[in-house]
């Protein structure tokens, strides 16, 4: 276990490179835009299914 931790720390120090501040900002904007689009799509599908279920039960109960 100790060897694994030491090798992990060594790999982080020598092999991992972090993106620059501008790259991070660009990626953050992309993630935010896609998150908003996905949330809107989910809301839309949920609204359509809600209306369909409501119509179905209105027809069945009446």
N, C-alpha and C positions, 0 to 999 in steps of 0.2 A: 504494500500500500504506500509506503514511504517512497519507494522508487517511482511509482506511478505519479505521485504528487510532484516529485522533483523533475521528472521528465515533462510533465504538463507545464510547469513553470518555465522550464528551459525552452519548450516549444513556443510558449507565449512570448517570451523575450526575444527569440531569434527568428521565428518564422511568421509571426502574425504582424500584419501592417494595418494600421487604422486608416480609414479614409480621411481626406482633408476636411476642414470645416465647410468649405463650399460644396464638396461632394455630399457631405452629411446633410446640409441644408436642402440641396436638390432632392435627395432621396426622401427626406422628411416630407417635402411638399408632394412628391409623387404618392407616397403612402397615404397622406391625408386626403388627397383628391380621390384615390381609388377607394378609400374607406367611406367617404361620403357617397360616392356613386353606388357602392355596394349596399350601403344603408338605405339609400333611396330606392334601389331595385327591390330590396327585401320588403320595404314598406309598401311598394306598389303591388307586389305579388300577394302580400298579406291582405291588402285592401280588396283586391279582386276576389280572392278566396273567401273573404269575409262576406262580401256582397253575394257571391254565389251560394254560400251556405245559408245566408239569410233568405234569399229567394227560394231555395229548396224547401226550407222549413215553413215558409209562409204558404207555399203551395200544398205541402203535406198536411198542415194543421188546418187549412181552410177548405 
